[in-house]
Amino acid sequence: MKTFAATRYGAAAWPSPSPSSSTPASTPASTPAPTSVRRSLTPFRLLAFMSFAVWAALSLAGPASAASNDAGAAPGAGAASATYRIEIHDFAFSPKELTVPAGARIVWTNRDDEPHTVVSAAGTFKPSRALDTDDSFSTVLDKPGTYAYFCGIHPMMVGKITVR
């Protein structure tokens, strides 16, 4: 007769007593005493652990509110350039499309309660870290062209900047 533990965890989960071990007279030899139950890493536990690890990493990274100049321009080189703002709200970039002059500084600000990122579709500028509520990310676009971008967390969120 199998016990509940043997059927639930499999017979291998309960080690058999060795012949040299002393078993009390009241314990039948066919029913091994559980010494430890080893729990396997189920997909749910793995997902929960990975979610916690990502949350902890984002929390420890600190706010991404410090503006960065990812285009490699010297500090103060674009001081006369205008700053254009794009807001992230309701899982969308607003405005979705923007036309700016060369050398313009673009600032994205997250107004959602969910984190978002800004990623260049062609890799023309460095991606942002995860932006929490009211965090900002900026870059300077010096070369004329069309810059498509999206949220790395929510890829359905897309936008486009045209530099003239």
C-alpha positions as CSV (number, residue, x, y, z in Angstrom):
1,M,0.0,0.0,0.0
2,K,1.4,3.4,-1.0
3,T,1.1,6.3,1.4
4,F,-0.2,9.8,0.4
5,A,3.4,11.2,0.5
6,A,4.7,8.4,-1.7
7,T,2.0,9.0,-4.4
8,R,2.1,12.8,-4.2
9,Y,5.9,13.2,-4.3
10,G,6.9,10.0,-6.0
11,A,8.6,7.1,-4.4
12,A,12.0,8.7,-4.9
13,A,11.2,11.6,-2.7
14,W,11.3,9.3,0.4
15,P,14.6,7.6,0.9
16,S,14.5,3.9,1.9
17,P,16.0,3.2,5.3
18,S,19.4,1.5,5.0
19,P,19.7,-1.9,6.6
20,S,22.3,-0.6,9.1
21,S,20.0,2.2,10.4
22,S,18.1,1.6,13.5
23,T,14.4,1.8,13.1
24,P,12.1,1.7,16.1
25,A,10.2,-1.5,16.5
26,S,6.8,0.3,16.1
27,T,7.7,1.5,12.6
28,P,7.2,-1.1,9.9
29,A,10.2,-1.6,7.6
30,S,8.1,-1.1,4.5
31,T,7.1,2.5,5.5
32,P,10.2,4.7,5.3
33,A,10.3,7.7,7.6
34,P,10.5,11.0,5.7
35,T,13.8,12.8,6.3
36,S,13.3,15.8,4.0
37,V,11.1,16.7,1.2
38,R,12.9,18.4,-1.7
39,R,10.7,20.7,-3.7
40,S,11.4,21.1,-7.3
41,L,11.6,24.4,-9.1
42,T,8.3,24.5,-10.8
43,P,7.6,26.9,-13.7
44,F,5.4,29.0,-11.4
45,R,8.1,29.3,-8.8
46,L,10.7,30.1,-11.5
47,L,8.4,32.8,-12.9
48,A,7.8,34.3,-9.4
49,F,11.5,34.3,-8.7
50,M,12.4,35.9,-12.0
51,S,9.7,38.6,-11.5
52,F,11.0,39.4,-8.1
53,A,14.6,39.5,-9.5
54,V,13.6,42.0,-12.2
55,W,11.6,44.1,-9.8
56,A,14.6,44.2,-7.4
57,A,17.0,45.1,-10.2
58,L,14.8,47.9,-11.4
59,S,14.4,49.2,-7.8
60,L,18.1,49.1,-7.1
61,A,19.0,50.8,-10.4
62,G,17.5,54.1,-9.0
63,P,15.5,56.6,-10.9
64,A,16.2,57.2,-14.5
65,S,15.3,60.9,-14.2
66,A,18.7,62.2,-14.9
67,A,18.8,63.5,-18.4
68,S,21.4,61.9,-20.7
69,N,22.9,63.1,-23.9
70,D,23.2,59.9,-25.9
71,A,24.1,61.4,-29.2
72,G,27.7,62.1,-28.1
73,A,27.5,65.9,-28.5
74,A,29.8,67.9,-26.3
75,P,28.2,69.4,-23.2
76,G,26.7,72.8,-24.0
77,A,27.0,72.3,-27.8
78,G,23.3,72.3,-28.3
79,A,22.4,74.9,-25.7
80,A,20.8,77.1,-28.3
81,S,18.7,74.2,-29.6
82,A,15.1,73.8,-28.6
83,T,13.9,71.0,-26.4
84,Y,10.9,69.0,-27.5
85,R,8.9,66.9,-25.1
86,I,7.0,63.6,-25.6
87,E,4.8,62.3,-22.9
88,I,4.0,58.7,-22.2
89,H,0.4,58.4,-21.1
90,D,-2.3,55.7,-21.3
91,F,0.3,53.3,-23.0
92,A,0.9,55.7,-25.9
93,F,3.5,58.4,-26.9
94,S,2.1,61.8,-27.3
95,P,2.6,63.2,-29.8
96,K,3.0,60.0,-31.7
97,E,4.9,61.8,-34.6
98,L,7.1,64.8,-34.2
99,T,9.2,66.9,-36.6
100,V,12.2,68.7,-35.2
101,P,15.3,70.5,-36.5
102,A,18.7,68.9,-36.4
103,G,20.4,69.2,-33.0
104,A,17.1,69.2,-31.1
105,R,16.9,67.7,-27.6
106,I,14.0,65.2,-27.2
107,V,12.8,64.5,-23.7
108,W,10.4,61.6,-23.0
109,T,8.5,61.7,-19.6
110,N,6.5,58.8,-18.3
111,R,3.1,59.9,-16.9
112,D,1.8,56.3,-16.6
113,D,1.7,54.2,-13.4
114,E,3.5,51.4,-15.3
115,P,7.2,51.5,-16.3
116,H,8.1,52.1,-19.9
117,T,11.3,52.3,-22.0
118,V,12.3,54.2,-25.1
119,V,14.1,52.1,-27.7
120,S,15.2,53.2,-31.2
121,A,13.9,50.7,-33.8
122,A,17.2,51.1,-35.8
123,G,19.5,51.4,-32.8
124,T,20.4,55.0,-33.7
125,F,20.3,56.1,-30.0
126,K,21.0,54.3,-26.7
127,P,17.8,52.9,-25.2
128,S,16.5,54.3,-21.9
129,R,16.4,52.4,-18.6
130,A,12.9,51.5,-17.3
131,L,11.2,54.9,-16.6
132,D,8.9,54.8,-13.6
133,T,6.2,57.4,-13.1
134,D,7.4,61.0,-13.7
135,D,10.9,59.8,-14.8
136,S,12.4,61.2,-17.9
137,F,14.9,60.2,-20.6
138,S,16.5,62.5,-23.2
139,T,18.7,62.4,-26.3
140,V,19.9,64.8,-28.9
141,L,19.2,64.0,-32.6
142,D,21.9,65.7,-34.7
143,K,21.5,64.0,-38.1
144,P,18.5,64.5,-40.5
145,G,16.3,61.5,-41.0
146,T,13.4,59.5,-39.6
147,Y,13.8,57.9,-36.1
148,A,11.3,55.2,-35.3
149,Y,11.1,54.2,-31.6
150,F,9.0,52.0,-29.4
151,C,8.6,50.9,-25.8
152,G,10.7,47.8,-25.1
153,I,8.3,46.6,-22.4
154,H,5.1,47.2,-24.5
155,P,6.2,46.9,-28.2
156,M,2.7,48.0,-29.4
157,M,3.7,51.5,-28.2
158,V,5.4,53.2,-31.2
159,G,6.4,56.7,-32.3
160,K,8.3,58.5,-35.0
161,I,10.6,61.6,-35.0
162,T,11.5,63.3,-38.2
163,V,14.7,65.4,-38.1
164,R,15.1,68.1,-40.8
